[in-house]
Amino acid sequence: MNLIAKEIAAYGNIYDTDVISSILGAYDGDDWMEQVVLVYPDNLILLKDGRMVENYGGIDYDKEIK
């Protein structure tokens, strides 16, 4: 997870959904992770296919950031 976070941070624009979703997709489906998503501060979730979906209580940005 730290590697993914560093790669996204190095890119510098978390709102470039095309690039960020391709980064997420590169790690999705590995043996140790079922799905990789990016949770934004407003609790929207970016999926690897570039779709933004509303978070319905599964992940909380404030809890995850801590």
mmCIF file as Biopython writes it, N, C-alpha, C and O atoms, coordinates in Angstrom:
data_model
#
loop_
_atom_site.group_PDB
_atom_site.id
_atom_site.type_symbol
_atom_site.label_atom_id
_atom_site.label_alt_id
_atom_site.label_comp_id
_atom_site.label_asym_id
_atom_site.label_entity_id
_atom_site.label_seq_id
_atom_site.pdbx_PDB_ins_code
_atom_site.Cartn_x
_atom_site.Cartn_y
_atom_site.Cartn_z
_atom_site.occupancy
_atom_site.B_iso_or_equiv
_atom_site.auth_seq_id
_atom_site.auth_asym_id
_atom_site.pdbx_PDB_model_num
ATOM 1   N N  . MET A ? 1  ? 0.818   -1.180  0.000   1.0 0.0 1  A 1 
ATOM 2   C CA . MET A ? 1  ? 0.000   0.000   0.000   1.0 0.0 1  A 1 
ATOM 3   C C  . MET A ? 1  ? 0.870   1.254   0.000   1.0 0.0 1  A 1 
ATOM 4   O O  . MET A ? 1  ? 0.549   2.244   -0.658  1.0 0.0 1  A 1 
ATOM 5   N N  . ASN A ? 2  ? 1.967   1.201   0.741   1.0 0.0 2  A 1 
ATOM 6   C CA . ASN A ? 2  ? 2.867   2.362   0.763   1.0 0.0 2  A 1 
ATOM 7   C C  . ASN A ? 2  ? 3.447   2.644   -0.617  1.0 0.0 2  A 1 
ATOM 8   O O  . ASN A ? 2  ? 3.594   3.803   -1.004  1.0 0.0 2  A 1 
ATOM 9   N N  . LEU A ? 3  ? 3.775   1.601   -1.356  1.0 0.0 3  A 1 
ATOM 10  C CA . LEU A ? 3  ? 4.317   1.777   -2.702  1.0 0.0 3  A 1 
ATOM 11  C C  . LEU A ? 3  ? 3.296   2.453   -3.612  1.0 0.0 3  A 1 
ATOM 12  O O  . LEU A ? 3  ? 3.641   3.360   -4.370  1.0 0.0 3  A 1 
ATOM 13  N N  . ILE A ? 4  ? 2.061   2.021   -3.540  1.0 0.0 4  A 1 
ATOM 14  C CA . ILE A ? 4  ? 1.008   2.631   -4.350  1.0 0.0 4  A 1 
ATOM 15  C C  . ILE A ? 4  ? 0.831   4.095   -3.963  1.0 0.0 4  A 1 
ATOM 16  O O  . ILE A ? 4  ? 0.736   4.964   -4.829  1.0 0.0 4  A 1 
ATOM 17  N N  . ALA A ? 5  ? 0.788   4.363   -2.672  1.0 0.0 5  A 1 
ATOM 18  C CA . ALA A ? 5  ? 0.626   5.743   -2.191  1.0 0.0 5  A 1 
ATOM 19  C C  . ALA A ? 5  ? 1.782   6.628   -2.657  1.0 0.0 5  A 1 
ATOM 20  O O  . ALA A ? 5  ? 1.565   7.769   -3.063  1.0 0.0 5  A 1 
ATOM 21  N N  . LYS A ? 6  ? 3.000   6.109   -2.599  1.0 0.0 6  A 1 
ATOM 22  C CA . LYS A ? 6  ? 4.167   6.879   -3.043  1.0 0.0 6  A 1 
ATOM 23  C C  . LYS A ? 6  ? 4.116   7.155   -4.542  1.0 0.0 6  A 1 
ATOM 24  O O  . LYS A ? 6  ? 4.466   8.246   -4.992  1.0 0.0 6  A 1 
ATOM 25  N N  . GLU A ? 7  ? 3.679   6.167   -5.306  1.0 0.0 7  A 1 
ATOM 26  C CA . GLU A ? 7  ? 3.590   6.344   -6.752  1.0 0.0 7  A 1 
ATOM 27  C C  . GLU A ? 7  ? 2.548   7.411   -7.105  1.0 0.0 7  A 1 
ATOM 28  O O  . GLU A ? 7  ? 2.780   8.252   -7.973  1.0 0.0 7  A 1 
ATOM 29  N N  . ILE A ? 8  ? 1.409   7.367   -6.430  1.0 0.0 8  A 1 
ATOM 30  C CA . ILE A ? 8  ? 0.368   8.374   -6.665  1.0 0.0 8  A 1 
ATOM 31  C C  . ILE A ? 8  ? 0.847   9.753   -6.219  1.0 0.0 8  A 1 
ATOM 32  O O  . ILE A ? 8  ? 0.637   10.741  -6.923  1.0 0.0 8  A 1 
ATOM 33  N N  . ALA A ? 9  ? 1.483   9.826   -5.063  1.0 0.0 9  A 1 
ATOM 34  C CA . ALA A ? 9  ? 1.992   11.104  -4.562  1.0 0.0 9  A 1 
ATOM 35  C C  . ALA A ? 9  ? 3.053   11.676  -5.498  1.0 0.0 9  A 1 
ATOM 36  O O  . ALA A ? 9  ? 3.094   12.887  -5.717  1.0 0.0 9  A 1 
ATOM 37  N N  . ALA A ? 10 ? 3.903   10.830  -6.048  1.0 0.0 10 A 1 
ATOM 38  C CA . ALA A ? 10 ? 4.948   11.296  -6.953  1.0 0.0 10 A 1 
ATOM 39  C C  . ALA A ? 10 ? 4.349   11.864  -8.231  1.0 0.0 10 A 1 
ATOM 40  O O  . ALA A ? 10 ? 4.904   12.787  -8.827  1.0 0.0 10 A 1 
ATOM 41  N N  . TYR A ? 11 ? 3.223   11.313  -8.649  1.0 0.0 11 A 1 
ATOM 42  C CA . TYR A ? 11 ? 2.565   11.846  -9.846  1.0 0.0 11 A 1 
ATOM 43  C C  . TYR A ? 11 ? 2.075   13.265  -9.580  1.0 0.0 11 A 1 
ATOM 44  O O  . TYR A ? 11 ? 2.189   14.138  -10.441 1.0 0.0 11 A 1 
ATOM 45  N N  . GLY A ? 12 ? 1.528   13.493  -8.384  1.0 0.0 12 A 1 
ATOM 46  C CA . GLY A ? 12 ? 1.197   14.843  -7.964  1.0 0.0 12 A 1 
ATOM 47  C C  . GLY A ? 12 ? -0.215  15.329  -8.201  1.0 0.0 12 A 1 
ATOM 48  O O  . GLY A ? 12 ? -0.600  16.353  -7.637  1.0 0.0 12 A 1 
ATOM 49  N N  . ASN A ? 13 ? -1.007  14.642  -9.010  1.0 0.0 13 A 1 
ATOM 50  C CA . ASN A ? 13 ? -2.369  15.114  -9.263  1.0 0.0 13 A 1 
ATOM 51  C C  . ASN A ? 13 ? -3.341  13.964  -9.039  1.0 0.0 13 A 1 
ATOM 52  O O  . ASN A ? 13 ? -3.594  13.169  -9.945  1.0 0.0 13 A 1 
ATOM 53  N N  . ILE A ? 14 ? -3.880  13.881  -7.835  1.0 0.0 14 A 1 
ATOM 54  C CA . ILE A ? 14 ? -4.764  12.754  -7.517  1.0 0.0 14 A 1 
ATOM 55  C C  . ILE A ? 14 ? -6.101  12.837  -8.241  1.0 0.0 14 A 1 
ATOM 56  O O  . ILE A ? 14 ? -6.876  11.881  -8.224  1.0 0.0 14 A 1 
ATOM 57  N N  . TYR A ? 15 ? -6.374  13.967  -8.873  1.0 0.0 15 A 1 
ATOM 58  C CA . TYR A ? 15 ? -7.646  14.124  -9.578  1.0 0.0 15 A 1 
ATOM 59  C C  . TYR A ? 15 ? -7.540  13.835  -11.075 1.0 0.0 15 A 1 
ATOM 60  O O  . TYR A ? 15 ? -8.514  14.006  -11.807 1.0 0.0 15 A 1 
ATOM 61  N N  . ASP A ? 16 ? -6.378  13.404  -11.530 1.0 0.0 16 A 1 
ATOM 62  C CA . ASP A ? 16 ? -6.221  12.947  -12.912 1.0 0.0 16 A 1 
ATOM 63  C C  . ASP A ? 16 ? -6.641  11.484  -12.931 1.0 0.0 16 A 1 
ATOM 64  O O  . ASP A ? 16 ? -5.810  10.585  -12.802 1.0 0.0 16 A 1 
ATOM 65  N N  . THR A ? 17 ? -7.930  11.260  -13.091 1.0 0.0 17 A 1 
ATOM 66  C CA . THR A ? 17 ? -8.479  9.920   -12.907 1.0 0.0 17 A 1 
ATOM 67  C C  . THR A ? 17 ? -7.951  8.910   -13.922 1.0 0.0 17 A 1 
ATOM 68  O O  . THR A ? 17 ? -7.874  7.722   -13.612 1.0 0.0 17 A 1 
ATOM 69  N N  . ASP A ? 18 ? -7.593  9.344   -15.109 1.0 0.0 18 A 1 
ATOM 70  C CA . ASP A ? 18 ? -7.045  8.405   -16.097 1.0 0.0 18 A 1 
ATOM 71  C C  . ASP A ? 18 ? -5.731  7.798   -15.607 1.0 0.0 18 A 1 
ATOM 72  O O  . ASP A ? 18 ? -5.542  6.582   -15.644 1.0 0.0 18 A 1 
ATOM 73  N N  . VAL A ? 19 ? -4.838  8.654   -15.154 1.0 0.0 19 A 1 
ATOM 74  C CA . VAL A ? 19 ? -3.531  8.177   -14.697 1.0 0.0 19 A 1 
ATOM 75  C C  . VAL A ? 19 ? -3.660  7.402   -13.394 1.0 0.0 19 A 1 
ATOM 76  O O  . VAL A ? 19 ? -3.092  6.319   -13.251 1.0 0.0 19 A 1 
ATOM 77  N N  . ILE A ? 20 ? -4.401  7.952   -12.451 1.0 0.0 20 A 1 
ATOM 78  C CA . ILE A ? 20 ? -4.514  7.305   -11.145 1.0 0.0 20 A 1 
ATOM 79  C C  . ILE A ? 20 ? -5.209  5.951   -11.264 1.0 0.0 20 A 1 
ATOM 80  O O  . ILE A ? 20 ? -4.793  4.992   -10.613 1.0 0.0 20 A 1 
ATOM 81  N N  . SER A ? 21 ? -6.243  5.854   -12.070 1.0 0.0 21 A 1 
ATOM 82  C CA . SER A ? 21 ? -6.915  4.560   -12.220 1.0 0.0 21 A 1 
ATOM 83  C C  . SER A ? 21 ? -5.993  3.531   -12.880 1.0 0.0 21 A 1 
ATOM 84  O O  . SER A ? 21 ? -6.091  2.340   -12.582 1.0 0.0 21 A 1 
ATOM 85  N N  . SER A ? 22 ? -5.102  3.969   -13.769 1.0 0.0 22 A 1 
ATOM 86  C CA . SER A ? 22 ? -4.154  3.018   -14.363 1.0 0.0 22 A 1 
ATOM 87  C C  . SER A ? 22 ? -3.131  2.546   -13.330 1.0 0.0 22 A 1 
ATOM 88  O O  . SER A ? 22 ? -2.698  1.394   -13.366 1.0 0.0 22 A 1 
ATOM 89  N N  . ILE A ? 23 ? -2.745  3.429   -12.415 1.0 0.0 23 A 1 
ATOM 90  C CA . ILE A ? 23 ? -1.851  3.021   -11.321 1.0 0.0 23 A 1 
ATOM 91  C C  . ILE A ? 23 ? -2.565  1.998   -10.445 1.0 0.0 23 A 1 
ATOM 92  O O  . ILE A ? 23 ? -1.988  0.969   -10.092 1.0 0.0 23 A 1 
ATOM 93  N N  . LEU A ? 24 ? -3.809  2.276   -10.095 1.0 0.0 24 A 1 
ATOM 94  C CA . LEU A ? 24 ? -4.577  1.340   -9.266  1.0 0.0 24 A 1 
ATOM 95  C C  . LEU A ? 24 ? -4.727  -0.002  -9.970  1.0 0.0 24 A 1 
ATOM 96  O O  . LEU A ? 24 ? -4.578  -1.054  -9.348  1.0 0.0 24 A 1 
ATOM 97  N N  . GLY A ? 25 ? -5.018  0.031   -11.252 1.0 0.0 25 A 1 
ATOM 98  C CA . GLY A ? 25 ? -5.206  -1.188  -12.019 1.0 0.0 25 A 1 
ATOM 99  C C  . GLY A ? 25 ? -3.960  -2.045  -12.113 1.0 0.0 25 A 1 
ATOM 100 O O  . GLY A ? 25 ? -4.051  -3.264  -12.257 1.0 0.0 25 A 1 
ATOM 101 N N  . ALA A ? 26 ? -2.804  -1.420  -12.032 1.0 0.0 26 A 1 
ATOM 102 C CA . ALA A ? 26 ? -1.547  -2.169  -12.102 1.0 0.0 26 A 1 
ATOM 103 C C  . ALA A ? 26 ? -1.365  -3.075  -10.890 1.0 0.0 26 A 1 
ATOM 104 O O  . ALA A ? 26 ? -0.653  -4.076  -10.967 1.0 0.0 26 A 1 
ATOM 105 N N  . TYR A ? 27 ? -1.997  -2.736  -9.782  1.0 0.0 27 A 1 
ATOM 106 C CA . TYR A ? 27 ? -1.855  -3.520  -8.557  1.0 0.0 27 A 1 
ATOM 107 C C  . TYR A ? 27 ? -3.092  -4.357  -8.255  1.0 0.0 27 A 1 
ATOM 108 O O  . TYR A ? 27 ? -3.027  -5.270  -7.431  1.0 0.0 27 A 1 
ATOM 109 N N  . ASP A ? 28 ? -4.182  -4.075  -8.883  1.0 0.0 28 A 1 
ATOM 110 C CA . ASP A ? 28 ? -5.431  -4.783  -8.633  1.0 0.0 28 A 1 
ATOM 111 C C  . ASP A ? 28 ? -5.314  -6.232  -9.089  1.0 0.0 28 A 1 
ATOM 112 O O  . ASP A ? 28 ? -4.762  -6.513  -10.152 1.0 0.0 28 A 1 
ATOM 113 N N  . GLY A ? 29 ? -5.827  -7.130  -8.296  1.0 0.0 29 A 1 
ATOM 114 C CA . GLY A ? 29 ? -5.828  -8.535  -8.665  1.0 0.0 29 A 1 
ATOM 115 C C  . GLY A ? 29 ? -4.579  -9.288  -8.258  1.0 0.0 29 A 1 
ATOM 116 O O  . GLY A ? 29 ? -4.452  -10.477 -8.552  1.0 0.0 29 A 1 
ATOM 117 N N  . ASP A ? 30 ? -3.649  -8.615  -7.583  1.0 0.0 30 A 1 
ATOM 118 C CA . ASP A ? 30 ? -2.499  -9.335  -7.047  1.0 0.0 30 A 1 
ATOM 119 C C  . ASP A ? 30 ? -2.995  -10.361 -6.035  1.0 0.0 30 A 1 
ATOM 120 O O  . ASP A ? 30 ? -4.114  -10.254 -5.534  1.0 0.0 30 A 1 
ATOM 121 N N  . ASP A ? 31 ? -2.179  -11.331 -5.743  1.0 0.0 31 A 1 
ATOM 122 C CA . ASP A ? 31 ? -2.572  -12.384 -4.819  1.0 0.0 31 A 1 
ATOM 123 C C  . ASP A ? 31 ? -2.962  -11.859 -3.445  1.0 0.0 31 A 1 
ATOM 124 O O  . ASP A ? 31 ? -3.781  -12.470 -2.758  1.0 0.0 31 A 1 
ATOM 125 N N  . TRP A ? 32 ? -2.389  -10.741 -3.041  1.0 0.0 32 A 1 
ATOM 126 C CA . TRP A ? 32 ? -2.621  -10.259 -1.680  1.0 0.0 32 A 1 
ATOM 127 C C  . TRP A ? 32 ? -3.666  -9.148  -1.592  1.0 0.0 32 A 1 
ATOM 128 O O  . TRP A ? 32 ? -3.992  -8.698  -0.494  1.0 0.0 32 A 1 
ATOM 129 N N  . MET A ? 33 ? -4.191  -8.702  -2.723  1.0 0.0 33 A 1 
ATOM 130 C CA . MET A ? 33 ? -5.226  -7.673  -2.714  1.0 0.0 33 A 1 
ATOM 131 C C  . MET A ? 33 ? -6.313  -8.030  -3.711  1.0 0.0 33 A 1 
ATOM 132 O O  . MET A ? 33 ? -6.026  -8.386  -4.854  1.0 0.0 33 A 1 
ATOM 133 N N  . GLU A ? 34 ? -7.541  -7.936  -3.283  1.0 0.0 34 A 1 
ATOM 134 C CA . GLU A ? 34 ? -8.649  -8.210  -4.191  1.0 0.0 34 A 1 
ATOM 135 C C  . GLU A ? 34 ? -8.969  -7.006  -5.060  1.0 0.0 34 A 1 
ATOM 136 O O  . GLU A ? 34 ? -9.198  -7.144  -6.261  1.0 0.0 34 A 1 
ATOM 137 N N  . GLN A ? 35 ? -8.985  -5.814  -4.447  1.0 0.0 35 A 1 
ATOM 138 C CA . GLN A ? 35 ? -9.332  -4.610  -5.195  1.0 0.0 35 A 1 
ATOM 139 C C  . GLN A ? 35 ? -8.614  -3.417  -4.584  1.0 0.0 35 A 1 
ATOM 140 O O  . GLN A ? 35 ? -8.551  -3.280  -3.362  1.0 0.0 35 A 1 
ATOM 141 N N  . VAL A ? 36 ? -8.079  -2.562  -5.432  1.0 0.0 36 A 1 
ATOM 142 C CA . VAL A ? 36 ? -7.401  -1.353  -4.993  1.0 0.0 36 A 1 
ATOM 143 C C  . VAL A ? 36 ? -8.215  -0.163  -5.476  1.0 0.0 36 A 1 
ATOM 144 O O  . VAL A ? 36 ? -8.541  -0.064  -6.659  1.0 0.0 36 A 1 
ATOM 145 N N  . VAL A ? 37 ? -8.544  0.743   -4.552  1.0 0.0 37 A 1 
ATOM 146 C CA . VAL A ? 37 ? -9.306  1.946   -4.881  1.0 0.0 37 A 1 
ATOM 147 C C  . VAL A ? 37 ? -8.638  3.138   -4.204  1.0 0.0 37 A 1 
ATOM 148 O O  . VAL A ? 37 ? -7.818  2.969   -3.302  1.0 0.0 37 A 1 
ATOM 149 N N  . LEU A ? 38 ? -8.992  4.333   -4.642  1.0 0.0 38 A 1 
ATOM 150 C CA . LEU A ? 38 ? -8.518  5.552   -3.987  1.0 0.0 38 A 1 
ATOM 151 C C  . LEU A ? 38 ? -9.721  6.244   -3.370  1.0 0.0 38 A 1 
ATOM 152 O O  . LEU A ? 38 ? -10.706 6.517   -4.055  1.0 0.0 38 A 1 
ATOM 153 N N  . VAL A ? 39 ? -9.639  6.528   -2.068  1.0 0.0 39 A 1 
ATOM 154 C CA . VAL A ? 39 ? -10.710 7.233   -1.367  1.0 0.0 39 A 1 
ATOM 155 C C  . VAL A ? 39 ? -10.303 8.691   -1.240  1.0 0.0 39 A 1 
ATOM 156 O O  . VAL A ? 39 ? -9.234  9.008   -0.718  1.0 0.0 39 A 1 
ATOM 157 N N  . TYR A ? 40 ? -11.163 9.569   -1.719  1.0 0.0 40 A 1 
ATOM 158 C CA . TYR A ? 40 ? -10.910 11.005  -1.667  1.0 0.0 40 A 1 
ATOM 159 C C  . TYR A ? 40 ? -11.446 11.593  -0.368  1.0 0.0 40 A 1 
ATOM 160 O O  . TYR A ? 40 ? -12.287 10.977  0.286   1.0 0.0 40 A 1 
ATOM 161 N N  . PRO A ? 41 ? -10.966 12.792  0.019   1.0 0.0 41 A 1 
ATOM 162 C CA . PRO A ? 41 ? -11.414 13.421  1.268   1.0 0.0 41 A 1 
ATOM 163 C C  . PRO A ? 41 ? -12.929 13.599  1.374   1.0 0.0 41 A 1 
ATOM 164 O O  . PRO A ? 41 ? -13.467 13.631  2.480   1.0 0.0 41 A 1 
ATOM 165 N N  . ASP A ? 42 ? -13.615 13.714  0.250   1.0 0.0 42 A 1 
ATOM 166 C CA . ASP A ? 42 ? -15.080 13.851  0.314   1.0 0.0 42 A 1 
ATOM 167 C C  . ASP A ? 42 ? -15.774 12.485  0.277   1.0 0.0 42 A 1 
ATOM 168 O O  . ASP A ? 42 ? -16.984 12.395  0.070   1.0 0.0 42 A 1 
ATOM 169 N N  . ASN A ? 43 ? -14.985 11.426  0.484   1.0 0.0 43 A 1 
ATOM 170 C CA . ASN A ? 43 ? -15.442 10.036  0.542   1.0 0.0 43 A 1 
ATOM 171 C C  . ASN A ? 43 ? -15.936 9.488   -0.788  1.0 0.0 43 A 1 
ATOM 172 O O  . ASN A ? 43 ? -16.619 8.464   -0.805  1.0 0.0 43 A 1 
ATOM 173 N N  . LEU A ? 44 ? -15.611 10.140  -1.906  1.0 0.0 44 A 1 
ATOM 174 C CA . LEU A ? 44 ? -15.835 9.515   -3.203  1.0 0.0 44 A 1 
ATOM 175 C C  . LEU A ? 44 ? -14.725 8.493   -3.409  1.0 0.0 44 A 1 
ATOM 176 O O  . LEU A ? 44 ? -13.630 8.637   -2.865  1.0 0.0 44 A 1 
ATOM 177 N N  . ILE A ? 45 ? -15.010 7.472   -4.187  1.0 0.0 45 A 1 
ATOM 178 C CA . ILE A ? 45 ? -14.046 6.409   -4.422  1.0 0.0 45 A 1 
ATOM 179 C C  . ILE A ? 45 ? -13.760 6.313   -5.923  1.0 0.0 45 A 1 
ATOM 180 O O  . ILE A ? 45 ? -14.679 6.264   -6.740  1.0 0.0 45 A 1 
ATOM 181 N N  . LEU A ? 46 ? -12.470 6.288   -6.270  1.0 0.0 46 A 1 
ATOM 182 C CA . LEU A ? 46 ? -12.049 6.087   -7.647  1.0 0.0 46 A 1 
ATOM 183 C C  . LEU A ? 46 ? -11.733 4.610   -7.828  1.0 0.0 46 A 1 
ATOM 184 O O  . LEU A ? 46 ? -10.904 4.049   -7.112  1.0 0.0 46 A 1 
ATOM 185 N N  . LEU A ? 47 ? -12.402 3.986   -8.792  1.0 0.0 47 A 1 
ATOM 186 C CA . LEU A ? 47 ? -12.160 2.582   -9.113  1.0 0.0 47 A 1 
ATOM 187 C C  . LEU A ? 47 ? -11.104 2.473   -10.200 1.0 0.0 47 A 1 
ATOM 188 O O  . LEU A ? 47 ? -10.802 3.459   -10.871 1.0 0.0 47 A 1 
ATOM 189 N N  . LYS A ? 48 ? -10.544 1.296   -10.379 1.0 0.0 48 A 1 
ATOM 190 C CA . LYS A ? 48 ? -9.468  1.110   -11.366 1.0 0.0 48 A 1 
ATOM 191 C C  . LYS A ? 48 ? -9.923  1.375   -12.795 1.0 0.0 48 A 1 
ATOM 192 O O  . LYS A ? 48 ? -9.099  1.655   -13.666 1.0 0.0 48 A 1 
ATOM 193 N N  . ASP A ? 49 ? -11.246 1.289   -13.048 1.0 0.0 49 A 1 
ATOM 194 C CA . ASP A ? 49 ? -11.729 1.547   -14.408 1.0 0.0 49 A 1 
ATOM 195 C C  . ASP A ? 49 ? -12.015 3.027   -14.648 1.0 0.0 49 A 1 
ATOM 196 O O  . ASP A ? 49 ? -12.528 3.395   -15.705 1.0 0.0 49 A 1 
ATOM 197 N N  . GLY A ? 50 ? -11.686 3.878   -13.672 1.0 0.0 50 A 1 
ATOM 198 C CA . GLY A ? 50 ? -11.836 5.322   -13.818 1.0 0.0 50 A 1 
ATOM 199 C C  . GLY A ? 50 ? -13.168 5.871   -13.331 1.0 0.0 50 A 1 
ATOM 200 O O  . GLY A ? 50 ? -13.370 7.085   -13.320 1.0 0.0 50 A 1 
ATOM 201 N N  . ARG A ? 51 ? -14.076 4.991   -12.930 1.0 0.0 51 A 1 
ATOM 202 C CA . ARG A ? 51 ? -15.371 5.466   -12.418 1.0 0.0 51 A 1 
ATOM 203 C C  . ARG A ? 51 ? -15.220 6.001   -11.003 1.0 0.0 51 A 1 
ATOM 204 O O  . ARG A ? 51 ? -14.465 5.464   -10.192 1.0 0.0 51 A 1 
ATOM 205 N N  . MET A ? 52 ? -15.960 7.078   -10.723 1.0 0.0 52 A 1 
ATOM 206 C CA . MET A ? 52 ? -16.053 7.620   -9.371  1.0 0.0 52 A 1 
ATOM 207 C C  . MET A ? 52 ? -17.397 7.176   -8.810  1.0 0.0 52 A 1 
ATOM 208 O O  . MET A ? 52 ? -18.429 7.351   -9.458  1.0 0.0 52 A 1 
ATOM 209 N N  . VAL A ? 53 ? -17.391 6.606   -7.617  1.0 0.0 53 A 1 
ATOM 210 C CA . VAL A ? 53 ? -18.625 6.157   -6.989  1.0 0.0 53 A 1 
ATOM 211 C C  . VAL A ? 53 ? -18.718 6.736   -5.595  1.0 0.0 53 A 1 
ATOM 212 O O  . VAL A ? 53 ? -17.710 7.057   -4.965  1.0 0.0 53 A 1 
ATOM 213 N N  . GLU A ? 54 ? -19.940 6.862   -5.126  1.0 0.0 54 A 1 
ATOM 214 C CA . GLU A ? 54 ? -20.150 7.331   -3.762  1.0 0.0 54 A 1 
ATOM 215 C C  . GLU A ? 54 ? -19.847 6.206   -2.797  1.0 0.0 54 A 1 
ATOM 216 O O  . GLU A ? 54 ? -20.175 5.047   -3.046  1.0 0.0 54 A 1 
ATOM 217 N N  . ASN A ? 55 ? -19.227 6.558   -1.709  1.0 0.0 55 A 1 
ATOM 218 C CA . ASN A ? 55 ? -18.920 5.596   -0.667  1.0 0.0 55 A 1 
ATOM 219 C C  . ASN A ? 55 ? -20.146 5.451   0.224   1.0 0.0 55 A 1 
ATOM 220 O O  . ASN A ? 55 ? -20.637 6.432   0.783   1.0 0.0 55 A 1 
ATOM 221 N N  . TYR A ? 56 ? -20.622 4.256   0.350   1.0 0.0 56 A 1 
ATOM 222 C CA . TYR A ? 56 ? -21.800 4.009   1.176   1.0 0.0 56 A 1 
ATOM 223 C C  . TYR A ? 56 ? -21.435 3.378   2.506   1.0 0.0 56 A 1 
ATOM 224 O O  . TYR A ? 56 ? -22.032 2.382   2.915   1.0 0.0 56 A 1 
ATOM 225 N N  . GLY A ? 57 ? -20.453 3.959   3.177   1.0 0.0 57 A 1 
ATOM 226 C CA . GLY A ? 57 ? -20.115 3.543   4.527   1.0 0.0 57 A 1 
ATOM 227 C C  . GLY A ? 57 ? -19.067 2.454   4.643   1.0 0.0 57 A 1 
ATOM 228 O O  . GLY A ? 57 ? -18.695 2.095   5.760   1.0 0.0 57 A 1 
ATOM 229 N N  . GLY A ? 58 ? -18.580 1.919   3.548   1.0 0.0 58 A 1 
ATOM 230 C CA . GLY A ? 58 ? -17.597 0.858   3.623   1.0 0.0 58 A 1 
ATOM 231 C C  . GLY A ? 58 ? -16.223 1.337   4.061   1.0 0.0 58 A 1 
ATOM 232 O O  . GLY A ? 58 ? -15.514 0.637   4.784   1.0 0.0 58 A 1 
ATOM 233 N N  . ILE A ? 59 ? -15.853 2.521   3.624   1.0 0.0 59 A 1 
ATOM 234 C CA . ILE A ? 59 ? -14.534 3.088   3.933   1.0 0.0 59 A 1 
ATOM 235 C C  . ILE A ? 59 ? -14.749 4.533   4.343   1.0 0.0 59 A 1 
ATOM 236 O O  . ILE A ? 59 ? -15.534 5.242   3.712   1.0 0.0 59 A 1 
ATOM 237 N N  . ASP A ? 60 ? -14.081 4.974   5.368   1.0 0.0 60 A 1 
ATOM 238 C CA . ASP A ? 60 ? -14.183 6.354   5.821   1.0 0.0 60 A 1 
ATOM 239 C C  . ASP A ? 60 ? -12.814 7.012   5.683   1.0 0.0 60 A 1 
ATOM 240 O O  . ASP A ? 60 ? -11.843 6.561   6.290   1.0 0.0 60 A 1 
ATOM 241 N N  . TYR A ? 61 ? -12.735 8.076   4.886   1.0 0.0 61 A 1 
ATOM 242 C CA . TYR A ? 61 ? -11.464 8.751   4.636   1.0 0.0 61 A 1 
ATOM 243 C C  . TYR A ? 61 ? -10.786 9.169   5.930   1.0 0.0 61 A 1 
ATOM 244 O O  . TYR A ? 61 ? -9.594  8.916   6.105   1.0 0.0 61 A 1 
ATOM 245 N N  . ASP A ? 62 ? -11.508 9.796   6.829   1.0 0.0 62 A 1 
ATOM 246 C CA . ASP A ? 62 ? -10.906 10.288  8.066   1.0 0.0 62 A 1 
ATOM 247 C C  . ASP A ? 62 ? -10.325 9.158   8.910   1.0 0.0 62 A 1 
ATOM 248 O O  . ASP A ? 62 ? -9.260  9.316   9.507   1.0 0.0 62 A 1 
ATOM 249 N N  . LYS A ? 63 ? -11.010 8.028   8.964   1.0 0.0 63 A 1 
ATOM 250 C CA . LYS A ? 63 ? -10.493 6.886   9.726   1.0 0.0 63 A 1 
ATOM 251 C C  . LYS A ? 63 ? -9.274  6.289   9.047   1.0 0.0 63 A 1 
ATOM 252 O O  . LYS A ? 63 ? -8.308  5.923   9.716   1.0 0.0 63 A 1 
ATOM 253 N N  . GLU A ? 64 ? -9.309  6.186   7.721   1.0 0.0 64 A 1 
ATOM 254 C CA . GLU A ? 64 ? -8.201  5.585   6.990   1.0 0.0 64 A 1 
ATOM 255 C C  . GLU A ? 64 ? -6.940  6.448   7.043   1.0 0.0 64 A 1 
ATOM 256 O O  . GLU A ? 64 ? -5.831  5.918   7.098   1.0 0.0 64 A 1 
ATOM 257 N N  . ILE A ? 65 ? -7.102  7.760   7.028   1.0 0.0 65 A 1 
ATOM 258 C CA . ILE A ? 65 ? -5.943  8.649   7.030   1.0 0.0 65 A 1 
ATOM 259 C C  . ILE A ? 65 ? -5.178  8.564   8.355   1.0 0.0 65 A 1 
ATOM 260 O O  . ILE A ? 65 ? -3.966  8.777   8.399   1.0 0.0 65 A 1 
ATOM 261 N N  . LYS A ? 66 ? -5.895  8.253   9.417   1.0 0.0 66 A 1 
ATOM 262 C CA . LYS A ? 66 ? -5.246  8.107   10.735  1.0 0.0 66 A 1 
ATOM 263 C C  . LYS A ? 66 ? -4.481  6.819   10.782  1.0 0.0 66 A 1 
ATOM 264 O O  . LYS A ? 66 ? -3.863  6.504   11.799  1.0 0.0 66 A 1 
#
